[in-house]
């Protein structure tokens, strides 16, 4: 535990130090109050740190010792945070309502801490958010993973995961993701303090910490909560550039926007959305040029990396448009299959202006399961506060264009417009980076409403209190498995057995296979947990080992397995132990069945596993939703008749 905390502290200091250096070079750091320096440095540092670490990764200089040295050098930048700061007003004693809000925040932080002290259990986190940094760390360098959606992706934020894992191990990694969620809340709080008193600002931070999508992804490897630092930082830097006309703030906004793009593909949509903000200043051309250059420098790394490896900087989005040739990693036929399945699955809401207007309500009330608004939605805050906020905005409509909050409001609305009609995934969690900006604008507008109509203070307070009560209850339910794990003292394996679908074969694989083996799996949630070399063969997202419905050639399948060095396979079914069983097996899993028929596979271990629709519900009830059989098969080249 001490090593984990030391690793966490070192990565945090390196993040603060690199951010402070960047802000100092731009001449921004000295203009910030002391409280803001920390959060601005952390936000900028998360991007700078990940950007710098790309180069040692590319050169094969990744190891625990090297990472420690890198972090130690960057941590030296924290000395810049102790320079004199502008004077601040004396603090006032806390009021009763502020103590109550602090209690809500403390409860949320406690639940987050329980998650941070527990093993990772989120499927996306285990499939690639933590699995890819673990893979890079084992190889000593970053490696191209030709898998659409979760392999060939921009990974700026993931480089900080790599550092935490390499220096402090898994516990440091889970605590680091926890800290990233807290940083976004702290950033929101200090920005709110520019416009609001302490009570309103604490309410905004408490609402953010307990929003369903933040509860769901804030403590996991999901990057959206960390990208909120870039979205809010970019918007506020752009606002300052518009207000002052100074190029340094446009450069800072460009860096934040570039970091967003380097952290997730949807960040590419943020670039034009934020760039339009500079049209509010008469020096828009100069500011826009500075913004664009900085954004390209900060955000281009991973897109150049993808282009070098595939010819498509946003693989595989432009495969068809660029007319790229068929290769072993992608083809026109597989691209058509991918597009047809992806767009149908990820875009359940029609692309109409009425659907765009209705989307916030659809997400809030969980009216479309395909976008996951029920478990990763925005919560009731926005719907409850919207009437009050809109009245205040209408009263100040003449001053909207010159408002300090025009930049975060405009960039958020434009992003939402571009995002919705772009055809990308409509899942609500992709909007999470903009929640701090939305909460900021709505909280400020609601506070102004209360100033205009003091008699309605009660309904506004009731809306915020009701939101926090509902969201804290949801947070407590979500955190129950983690609280149980930490306080009951369960083993890591016991927790994972009750939290991760089909975990049962993992202990056998780790105990019986070696670094000379390589196992093929199609169970995404097991990738990070397997300690031996693994090939994750998603039927849709990759073609190196093709198991899509169109793949019917067992000989080609065998050559692909051998070409990737696979020695074992985890197959989601019982092994065929008779002729009749083999015929049935071939009907369910044709490619695997043909390999068995040709003598190319031999079953070596069978295990009963458990499947969970909700790890929270099943952990508390200890009853799985469904039981399944899986088996490990060994490839038999000498006996294979193909």
N, C-alpha and C positions, 0 to 999 in steps of 0.2 A: 504493500500500500504506500509506503514512503517513497519508493521508486516511482510509482505512478503519479503521486502528488508532485514530486520533483520534476518529472517530465511535463506534467500539465503546466506548472509554473514557468518552466523554461520556454515552452511554446507560446504561452500567453505573453511573456516578456518580449520574446522575439517579435510577436505580432505588434505589440505596442511600440517597440523600438523602431521597427521598419516603418510603421505608420507615422511616427513622430518625425523621422528623418525626411519622409516624403513631404509632409506638411511644412516642415521647416524650410526645405528647399524651395517651396512655392511661396514662402513668406506668409503663410496662413496661420501657422501655429501660434505665433506671438499675438495675434489678434483675438484669440479665443479665451474665454474665461477658463479657470483651472478645471472646473467640473466637465466642461465640454471638451477639453483637450484629451482626456482619457478616452471618451467614447469616439471622438473623431479619429484619434490615433488608432484605436482598435479597428474601426471600420475600414480606414484606409490601409492599415497594416495587414489585415486579412487578405486584401488583394495583392499588395506589394510582396508579402511573404510567399504566397502561392506562385506569383509571377517569377520571382527570383529562383525558387526551388525547381522550376521547370528545367533550368539549364544543367544543374548537377544531375538531375534525373535523366536528361538526354545523353549526358556524357558518361553515364554509368557510375556515378560517384554517390550512390545511395547506400548508406549503412548506418547503424545506430551511432557509431562514433562520428561519422561525417555529419549526420543530422545534428548531433549535439554541438559540434563545432560551429555549424552554420547558425544555429539558434543562439549560441553564446555570443557570436559576433553581432548579430542583429539586435540582440537584447541591449547592447551598449547604447542604443539610441534612446533608451528611456531617460537618460540624463537630461535630455532636452525638455522633458516634461516638468522639471523643477525650476525652470526659469521664471522670473516674475510674471505675474498675470495681471490683467486689468482688475481694478478694485471691484468688489462685490458688496451688495447691501448686506447688513447683518441679518442673521437668521432669526425668524420668529418662532416662538414655542409652537409645538404641534397641537392642533385642535383635535377634538374627540373624533370627528369624522376622518381626519387624517390618520389617527391611530388605527381606526377600523380598516381603512384602506391598506395600511401597512400590514395589518394582520392578514388580510386577503392575499397580499403579495407574498408574505411569509409562508402561508399555506401552499401557494402555488410553487414557490421555490423548494419547499420540503418535498412535494411530490416529484418535482424535477430531479432533485437530488437522489431520491430513491431509484428513479430510472437510470440516473448516471452511475449509480453503484451496482447496477444489474447488468448481466450480459445482454448484448444486442439481440433483439427478437423480431424486428420489423423486416418483412420480406424483401423490400427494395434495398434496405441497408445491407442485408446479408447477401443479396444477389450481386450487387456491384458497388454501392457506396463505400462499404468497408472492404469488400472482396478485392477490388482493383488495387487500392493502396497496399493491401497485404501481398498481392501478387507482385507489385512493383518492388516492394521491400525485399521479398524473397529473391527476386531476380537481380536486384541491385541497380535497376534502371527502369524507366518507364517503357512500356511495351504497347504496341498498337494492338487493339482487340477488335477485330472486324465484325462487330455485332451491333446492329442498328438499335438506337434508343438507349442502350445501357452499356455499351462498350466503347464505340468510337464517339465519345462525347467530350465536350470541354470540361476539364477537371481542375480548374484553378483552386476551388475550395477543397477538393479531395487531396491536394498536396499538403494542406495543413493536417488532414487526417493521417497521411503517411508519416509526417513528422511526429505527431502524438503517439501513433502506434509504434514507431521505430524507437523512440526514446523511452516511453513509459509503459508500453504494452497496452492491452485491451482496456484496462481500467482507465488509463489516461485518455484513451480515445473516446470512451463513452462520456467521461467527465468533460472533455473538450467540446463535444457537441452540445452538452448541457450548457456550458459557458457561452457558446455561440448564441443560443436562444436568449439567455439573460442579457447579452450585449445588445441585442436588437431592442429589448424592452428599455434598457438604460438609455440607449440613443434616443428613443421616442420620448422618454421622460425629459431629458435635458433640452430637446428641441421644443417640447411643449412649454417648458419654463420660460422660453422667450416671450410667450404670448399669454400665459395663464398662470394662476397662482399654484401653490404646491398641491392643494387638494384636487383640482382638476387634472393636474399632471399625473398625480398618483393614480387617479381613476383611469386615465388613459393607459398607463403602464399595466395596471391590474387587468383591464379588459384584454389587452394584447396577450398577456401571459396565459390567459385562460380561454382564448378563442379555440374552438375545436381543432382547426387546422394546425395551430401552433402546438397544442397538446399532442396531437398526432405525430407531427414531424419535428418539433423543436428539439427533442432530446435524442432523436435518431440521426442517421446519416443523411436524411433528406436535406437537400441544400437550400430549400426555399426560405427558411427562416434566416439563414445566414445571408442570403442574397438580399434580404430586406435592408441590411446595412448599406448595401450599394445603392439600392433604389432610393432610400431616404437621403443618403449622403449626396447622391447625384442631383436629386431634385433641389435640395437646400443649397448646394453649391451653385447650381444654375440660377436659383433665385437671387443669390448674392451677385452673380455676374450680371444679371439683368438690372439689378438695383444700382450697382456701382459702375458697370461698364468695364471692369478690370478683367484682363485676360487670364490672370492666375486662377480666378474662380471658374472660368470656362474650362481651363485645363484640368482643374480638380474634378469638375463635373464629367469631363471626358474620361478621366481615369476611372471614376466610379462606374460609368456606363460600360466602359471596356471590360472592367472586372466582372460586371454582371454578365456580359456576353461570354466571357471566358469561364464562367461558372455554370451556365446553362444555355441551351440553344435559344430559348425564348428571350434571352438577353439581346439577341439581334433585333428583336422587335422594339426593345426599349430605346435603342439608339435613335431612330427617327422620332419616336415619341418625345424624348427629352430634347432632341435637337431643335424641335419646333419652338421650344420655349424661348430661344434666343431671338425669335422674331419680335418679341416684346420690347427689344432694345434697338435703338437706331444704329448701333454698331453691330448689328446682327451678323454681318458678313465676317468681320474679324473674329468675333466671339465664336461663331459657328465653325470657322476654319480651325481655331485653336482647339475647340471641343472635338472636332473630327479627328485631327491628328493624334491627340492624346488617346482617344478611344481606340483607334487602330493599333497604336503601340501597346496599349494595355490589353486589348482583347484578341489580337490576331494569332497568338501562339498555337493554340490547339486546333485552329482552323487550318493553319499552314501545315501542321502535323498530319491532319486528316488528308489534306490535299496531296501531300507527298506520298502517303501510303495508298491512296485510292484514286486520286484525280478529282475527288469531290470534297470541297472544304467542309460541307455539312452532310457528309455521308449518312444515309444514301439518298438524301432529299433531292439532289440535282442529278442523280444517275441518268435518268431518262433525258432530261433537258440538255445535259452536256454530251449526250450521245456516246457515253463510255462503253467500251467493249465488254463482253462477257468474260469473267475471270472465275477462278475457283472460289472467291469470296462473295461474288454477287453476279447476277445475270438479269437479262431483261425479263425472263419468265418469272424469276423469283421476285424481282422488283414489282411486277404487276400483281403477284400474289400478296406481297407485303402491303402495297398501297390499298388493295381492295379490302383486306382484313382490317388494317390499321384505321383507315378513314371511317369505315362502318362502325368499328368498335369505339373509337375515340371521339366521334362527332355525333352524338345522339340527338342534339338539338339543331333544328334547321338554321341555316345561315341567313336569317332575315332581320330587318331592323327591329321588328316587334319582339323577336326572340332575344335580341341583344338587350333591349330595354327590360325584358322580363327575367333575364338571366340572374340578377342578384336575388330576386324573390324565389326563383326555382332552386337556386343553390341554398338559400337560407332555410327553406321549408322542405328540402329533400324531395322535390317533386320529380326528379329524374335520377334514378339510381346510377346511371352510367357516368355521371359527373361526380359522384361520391359526396354530394353535399350533406348527406346525413351524418357522415362521420368526419369529414374534413372541410366542412362548410365554414362560413364566416360568423356563425352565431347570431343571436337576436339583436345585438347592439345597433347595427346599422339600420335595421327596419324600425326599431323603437325610437331612435334619435333622429331619423330622417325628417319627420314633420317639423320638429323644432329647428333643425339646422337649415332646412329650406326656407323657412320664414326669415331667419336671420340673413341668409344670403340674399333674399329678395330685397330686404331693407337696405342692404349695402351694395346693391347691384351696380351702381354707378362707379364704385371703386374697385370692382373685382379685378380689372386688368392691372391695376397698380398694387394690388395686395401682395404681401410677402408670401402668401400661400398660393398664389396663382400658379407658380411653377410645379409644386407637388400635385395640385389638383389637375392642371392641364395635362401634365405628363402621364398621370394615372388614367385619365379618361381616354387619351389618345392611345395609350398602350392597350387598354381594354378593347377599344374599337379595332385596332390592327390585329390584336390577338384573336378576337372572336371570329373575324372574317378571313383569317389566314389559313384556316383548315387544320391548325395544330390541335393537339389534345385539349378538350374542353373541361378536363378535370379541375375542380375548384382549387386544388392545392397549388396550381401554377400561378394563381393570383396572390398567393400568400406574401410575396415580397413587397406588395403594395399596401398591405394592411396598415403598417405604421403611418404612411402618408394619408390614408383614408381616415384612420382614427384621429390623427392630428387635425385634419380639416374639419371633421364632424364635431370633435370636442370643442375646438375653438368657436365654431359656429353656434353650438349649443350653449356655450358660456355667454356668447353675445346675446343670444335669445333671452337668457335669464336676466341679463342686464336690462334688456328692453322691456321685458314682461316679468317683473319680479314675482307676480302672483302665481306664475306657473313653475316656480322653482321646485315645488313638490313633485309634479309629474316627471320632470326631467330627472330629479334625484331617484325617483321610483324606477324609472327606466334603467338607469345605471345600476342600481341596487339589484333589480330583478335579473339583469344580465349577469352580474357577478355571481349571484346565488345559483343560477342555472349552470353557468360555466364551471364554477368551482365544484358543484356536485358531479358534473361530467368528468372533471379532472380527477376527483377522488376515485371515481369508478375506474377510470382508465389506469390510474396508478396503483390500484389495489394489488395486482400481481407483483409489482415491484416492491411495494411496502411489505407484502407477505414474504417475498424472497429475502429481503434485507433483514427484517426483524425475526423471521423464523429460522434463519440460518440454513436454508436449503443449499445443496451443492449446486454448482454450475450446471452439471449434467441433469439433475432433477428439474431445475428451472427450465432448461431448454426442452426437455421431454414434454413438459406441460405447456410449452409456449410456441414451439416451432413444429409445423406440420411435417410428418414423416421424418422426424429427427432420428428415429431408432437405429438406422443403419450406420450413422456417423461414427459412433464409438468403435464399431467393428472395423470400419474402413481405416480409421486413424491408427488402430492397434495392429492391423494385419497387412496393410500395404505400406510401401516405402517410397522414398524419393525417386526410386528408379521406376516406379509404376505411374500410371496415369489413368484416372477413372473418368469415363463419360457419364454425365448425369443430365437429366432434363428437369430436375427439381431445383428451381432457382434459389429457394430459401436455404439451401444447404451449402452453397458455394463457399462462403466465408468460413463455415464451421469445419470444413474438411481440410486437414493439414497436409495432405499429400497433393501432388499435381492433379489438377482437375480440368476437364473440358466441359463447359456448360453449353449444351446443344439445344438452344431454343429453336423450336420448329419454324418460327416466323422470322426471327431477327438475325439469323446467320445461315450461311450456306456451305461452310467448310465441311461440316458433317451434316448432310441434308436429310432431315426426317420429316419434311413437309409432306402433305398429302400427295403431291405430285411425284415424290421420290418412290420409285418402284423397282429399282435395279439393285439387288442385293450385292452383286459383285462390285458395283461402284461404291455402295455403302461400306463394304469391307475395305476397299482401297482407301477411302476417306478416313476411316478409323485408323488404319495402319499408318497413313500418311501423317496423322496428327500425334502418333506415338501412343495411342490408347492401348492399355493392357487389360482394363476391366471396364465393366458397364454396370451401372445401377439401373435396373429395369423395374418399372412400377407394375409388377404382376408376380404371381407365383410361377416358378419355373415349370416348363412342360416335362412331366416325368413319365408320360406314356404317349402312344401314338395318337390316341383320341385327344389327350390334352394338348398335344402339339398342333393338331388341326384347329382346335379352338383358339389356341394361342396365335396361330398364323392369321386367323380371322381378325383378332383384336389388334395385334401388332405385327403387320405383315413383314416388315424388314427384319425385325428381331427374330421372328419365327423362321424365316428363310435361312438365317444364319445358324439357328439351332438345327434345322433340317440338314444343312450341309456340314454339320460337325464343327462349325467355327466357334461355337460358344460352349462353355461348360459351367453349370451353376455351382458356386462354391459356398454360398451362404444365403439363407432365407430368413427374413425377419418380419414380425408383425409390427405395424406402425399405426400411428393415430393421426387423424386429420382434423383440423380446427377451422371452423368458419370465423370464430372470434376468439382470439387468445385470451382476452379479458374474461369472457364468460366461461370458457372451458377451464381456465386456470383456477377460477374460484369454485367451480362445480366439480372439478377433477374428472369430468365425463367428456370424452371426445365426441365430436359430431359424427365421426365415422371412423371405422377401422379399415386398414388396408394391408396387403401383403406386398413386399418388395423383395427382390433378390439381387445379389451381386453375381455377375457372370464373368468368367475369365476368357479372354480371347485365346484361341487355340490355332495358331498359324500352321503348325505341323499337320494337324488333322483336318484342316479346312479343305473342303472339296470344291470351293469356288475357283 
